Amino acid sequence: MKIAVVGASGYVGAELIALLAKHPLIKEMHLLVSENSTSKDVAFSTLYPRFQATSKFSEQALQAFNGEWLAQNGAHLDAVFMATPHEYSQQWASAFLEQDIKVFDLSGAFRLNQPEDYPAYYGFEHNYPDLLDSAVYGLAEFNFDKIAKANLVAVPGCYPTASLLATKPITNANLQQKDVHIIVNGISGVSGAGRKASIASSFNEVSLTAYNVLQHRHQPEISQECGHPVIFNPHLAPFKRGLMATVTIHCQSHVTNEDVNKAYDQAYQTEQNAVVRVTQGWPKIDDVSNTPFANLHWQYDESKQILVVSCVIDNLLKGAASQAIQCFNLAMQQPVALSLVTPATIANAQTNTEVNA
């Protein structure tokens, strides 16, 4: 297959390129950046020396992307991954789709269902409401059937991924109290802010702190996809990569530990699950950093009807790049974790989940 990665110079773009280079279906890959990018014409391995000589794509130069490039090359592409700003993705996704190119968008341009939410949470008017209707939310463990048929996949944000993996088994089973908000506390490393230099995300400036409380753009995304109102409290922490979401859910009075256990078993002891691991103890970010896995653990107090769930992921991988490849695999009728996880690792993960249950 022939693909392109737009936004190849960013952290997520780099992870995508490294993972896609190992994919058995990929025979040709274009590494693209915006016309005014300072990384234009720079070799990928020069920009990211850790990927030097790791694949046949590592010495390719990053090309400037524009309408002329698409006109010349679009007919030969099967899929495009867009690791680009939200408005940029909105602008170009339709152009790719018009040439029958599958789009896997890692921005927030198509995650929310309602166009009126974009000015409030993203600061721009959405000009393609028809694409919002056709876009499929790319949470691979739950939307696998729709992803397999989609031409436009909105890959979830990193905070929503961890939050929804913790939450959806419970809301899908209708175990939560209907009139009480779910509380999500998230903590992310500084790479979640992207590669562009900023005092706000500079490692030397960051201390553990909450930010954008009650107004973060991921709050409506989490609420929309778990089907229940959520209060989301994001925090920035002084570490490079990784993310933890700890979720508090008030359950209905009849809910037991057995009910909760059954909900997680039904969600993650499936053929479609290759990367979510229910663990015996509270997970740590170091357990999943630089991997495509999500580790989660739950504890339920039947007397108080309070469920607490923690989920950890690598924000650049399961929270972005490797999740996009899961979606790509599903859309191409391939095993969901092809090139990400070996069959033996999947079998071990499922065995561990059964033991933990």
CORQUI-V15633 format. One record per backbone hydrogen bond with DSSP energy under -0.5 kcal/mol. CO is the residue of the C=O (numbers start at 1). NH is the residue of the N-H. E is the energy in kcal/mol with one decimal. If there is no record, write none. Layout:
co=CO nh=NH e=E
co=CO nh=NH e=E
//
This chain:
co=1 nh=27 e=-2.6
co=1 nh=28 e=-1.7
co=2 nh=78 e=-3.5
co=2 nh=79 e=-1.2
co=3 nh=30 e=-2.0
co=4 nh=6 e=-0.5
co=4 nh=81 e=-2.7
co=5 nh=7 e=-0.5
co=5 nh=32 e=-2.9
co=6 nh=83 e=-2.9
co=7 nh=10 e=-1.2
co=10 nh=14 e=-2.5
co=11 nh=15 e=-1.9
co=12 nh=16 e=-2.6
co=13 nh=17 e=-2.4
co=14 nh=18 e=-2.2
co=15 nh=19 e=-2.2
co=16 nh=20 e=-3.2
co=17 nh=21 e=-1.9
co=19 nh=22 e=-1.2
co=20 nh=23 e=-1.3
co=23 nh=26 e=-1.1
co=25 nh=27 e=-0.6
co=28 nh=3 e=-2.5
co=30 nh=5 e=-2.7
co=30 nh=32 e=-0.7
co=31 nh=63 e=-3.3
co=32 nh=7 e=-2.3
co=32 nh=8 e=-2.7
co=33 nh=65 e=-3.1
co=34 nh=37 e=-1.7
co=37 nh=40 e=-1.1
co=39 nh=42 e=-2.0
co=42 nh=62 e=-2.2
co=43 nh=46 e=-0.7
co=43 nh=47 e=-1.8
co=44 nh=48 e=-2.4
co=48 nh=51 e=-2.3
co=49 nh=52 e=-1.9
co=51 nh=54 e=-1.7
co=55 nh=58 e=-1.1
co=57 nh=60 e=-1.5
co=58 nh=45 e=-2.0
co=60 nh=44 e=-2.9
co=62 nh=41 e=-3.3
co=63 nh=33 e=-2.7
co=65 nh=35 e=-0.5
co=66 nh=70 e=-2.1
co=67 nh=71 e=-2.3
co=68 nh=72 e=-1.7
co=69 nh=73 e=-2.0
co=70 nh=74 e=-2.9
co=73 nh=76 e=-1.6
co=74 nh=77 e=-1.7
co=78 nh=102 e=-2.0
co=79 nh=4 e=-1.3
co=80 nh=104 e=-2.7
co=81 nh=6 e=-3.0
co=81 nh=83 e=-0.7
co=82 nh=84 e=-0.8
co=82 nh=106 e=-2.7
co=85 nh=89 e=-2.4
co=86 nh=90 e=-2.3
co=87 nh=91 e=-2.2
co=88 nh=92 e=-1.9
co=89 nh=93 e=-2.4
co=90 nh=94 e=-0.6
co=92 nh=96 e=-1.7
co=93 nh=97 e=-2.5
co=94 nh=98 e=-2.2
co=95 nh=99 e=-0.6
co=96 nh=99 e=-1.2
co=96 nh=101 e=-1.7
co=97 nh=100 e=-2.1
co=100 nh=102 e=-0.5
co=102 nh=80 e=-2.5
co=103 nh=105 e=-0.6
co=103 nh=153 e=-2.7
co=104 nh=82 e=-2.4
co=104 nh=106 e=-0.5
co=105 nh=155 e=-2.3
co=108 nh=111 e=-0.9
co=108 nh=112 e=-0.5
co=113 nh=115 e=-0.5
co=114 nh=117 e=-1.7
co=115 nh=118 e=-1.2
co=115 nh=119 e=-0.5
co=116 nh=120 e=-0.6
co=117 nh=121 e=-2.3
co=118 nh=122 e=-2.8
co=118 nh=123 e=-1.3
co=118 nh=124 e=-0.8
co=125 nh=127 e=-0.6
co=128 nh=131 e=-0.9
co=128 nh=132 e=-1.4
co=129 nh=133 e=-1.5
co=130 nh=134 e=-1.2
co=131 nh=135 e=-2.1
co=136 nh=154 e=-2.7
co=137 nh=139 e=-0.9
co=138 nh=140 e=-1.2
co=139 nh=142 e=-1.9
co=139 nh=143 e=-2.6
co=143 nh=147 e=-2.7
co=144 nh=148 e=-1.9
co=145 nh=149 e=-0.5
co=146 nh=149 e=-1.1
co=146 nh=150 e=-0.5
co=147 nh=150 e=-1.2
co=151 nh=103 e=-3.1
co=152 nh=136 e=-2.3
co=152 nh=154 e=-0.5
co=153 nh=105 e=-2.5
co=153 nh=155 e=-1.0
co=154 nh=138 e=-2.8
co=157 nh=161 e=-2.0
co=158 nh=162 e=-1.8
co=159 nh=163 e=-2.5
co=160 nh=164 e=-3.2
co=161 nh=165 e=-2.3
co=162 nh=166 e=-1.4
co=163 nh=167 e=-1.6
co=164 nh=168 e=-2.8
co=167 nh=170 e=-1.4
co=167 nh=171 e=-1.9
co=168 nh=172 e=-3.0
co=169 nh=173 e=-0.8
co=170 nh=175 e=-2.1
co=171 nh=174 e=-0.9
co=175 nh=252 e=-2.7
co=177 nh=180 e=-0.9
co=182 nh=184 e=-0.5
co=182 nh=231 e=-2.9
co=183 nh=248 e=-2.8
co=184 nh=186 e=-0.6
co=184 nh=233 e=-3.2
co=185 nh=246 e=-2.9
co=186 nh=235 e=-1.3
co=187 nh=244 e=-2.5
co=188 nh=237 e=-2.5
co=189 nh=192 e=-1.5
co=190 nh=193 e=-1.8
co=191 nh=194 e=-1.7
co=198 nh=201 e=-0.7
co=198 nh=202 e=-0.6
co=199 nh=202 e=-0.9
co=202 nh=205 e=-1.4
co=202 nh=206 e=-1.7
co=209 nh=236 e=-2.7
co=211 nh=234 e=-0.5
co=212 nh=215 e=-1.6
co=212 nh=216 e=-0.9
co=216 nh=219 e=-1.6
co=217 nh=221 e=-0.6
co=218 nh=222 e=-2.5
co=219 nh=223 e=-2.4
co=220 nh=224 e=-2.6
co=221 nh=225 e=-2.0
co=222 nh=226 e=-2.0
co=223 nh=227 e=-1.3
co=223 nh=228 e=-1.1
co=229 nh=182 e=-2.3
co=230 nh=232 e=-0.6
co=231 nh=184 e=-3.0
co=231 nh=233 e=-0.5
co=232 nh=214 e=-1.0
co=232 nh=234 e=-0.6
co=233 nh=186 e=-2.3
co=234 nh=211 e=-1.9
co=235 nh=188 e=-2.4
co=236 nh=209 e=-2.0
co=237 nh=239 e=-2.1
co=239 nh=190 e=-2.5
co=240 nh=191 e=-2.5
co=242 nh=189 e=-2.1
co=243 nh=313 e=-2.2
co=244 nh=187 e=-2.7
co=245 nh=247 e=-0.5
co=245 nh=311 e=-2.4
co=246 nh=185 e=-2.5
co=247 nh=249 e=-0.5
co=247 nh=309 e=-2.4
co=248 nh=183 e=-2.2
co=249 nh=251 e=-0.7
co=249 nh=307 e=-2.8
co=250 nh=177 e=-3.7
co=252 nh=255 e=-1.9
co=256 nh=260 e=-2.0
co=257 nh=261 e=-2.7
co=258 nh=262 e=-2.3
co=259 nh=263 e=-2.0
co=260 nh=264 e=-2.0
co=261 nh=265 e=-2.3
co=262 nh=266 e=-2.7
co=263 nh=267 e=-1.4
co=264 nh=268 e=-2.3
co=265 nh=269 e=-2.5
co=268 nh=270 e=-0.9
co=270 nh=273 e=-0.8
co=272 nh=274 e=-0.7
co=275 nh=277 e=-0.5
co=275 nh=294 e=-2.4
co=276 nh=278 e=-0.5
co=277 nh=279 e=-0.6
co=277 nh=296 e=-2.6
co=284 nh=287 e=-1.3
co=285 nh=288 e=-1.8
co=285 nh=289 e=-1.6
co=288 nh=291 e=-1.8
co=291 nh=318 e=-0.7
co=293 nh=314 e=-0.5
co=294 nh=277 e=-3.3
co=295 nh=312 e=-2.6
co=296 nh=279 e=-2.8
co=297 nh=310 e=-2.5
co=299 nh=308 e=-2.6
co=300 nh=302 e=-0.8
co=301 nh=304 e=-0.5
co=301 nh=305 e=-1.5
co=301 nh=306 e=-1.4
co=305 nh=251 e=-3.0
co=305 nh=307 e=-0.5
co=306 nh=301 e=-2.8
co=307 nh=249 e=-3.0
co=308 nh=299 e=-2.3
co=309 nh=247 e=-3.4
co=310 nh=297 e=-2.0
co=311 nh=245 e=-2.5
co=312 nh=295 e=-1.9
co=313 nh=243 e=-2.2
co=313 nh=315 e=-0.7
co=314 nh=317 e=-0.9
co=314 nh=319 e=-2.3
co=316 nh=321 e=-2.2
co=317 nh=320 e=-2.3
co=317 nh=323 e=-1.6
co=320 nh=324 e=-2.0
co=321 nh=325 e=-1.7
co=322 nh=326 e=-2.0
co=323 nh=327 e=-2.1
co=324 nh=328 e=-2.3
co=325 nh=329 e=-2.8
co=326 nh=330 e=-2.1
co=327 nh=331 e=-2.5
co=328 nh=332 e=-1.7
co=329 nh=334 e=-3.2
co=330 nh=333 e=-1.6
co=335 nh=338 e=-1.9
co=337 nh=340 e=-2.4
co=337 nh=341 e=-2.1
co=342 nh=346 e=-2.1
co=343 nh=347 e=-2.3
co=344 nh=348 e=-2.2
co=345 nh=349 e=-2.4
co=346 nh=350 e=-2.5
co=347 nh=351 e=-2.1
co=348 nh=352 e=-2.4
co=349 nh=353 e=-2.0
co=350 nh=354 e=-2.0
co=351 nh=355 e=-2.2
co=352 nh=356 e=-2.6
co=353 nh=357 e=-2.0
//
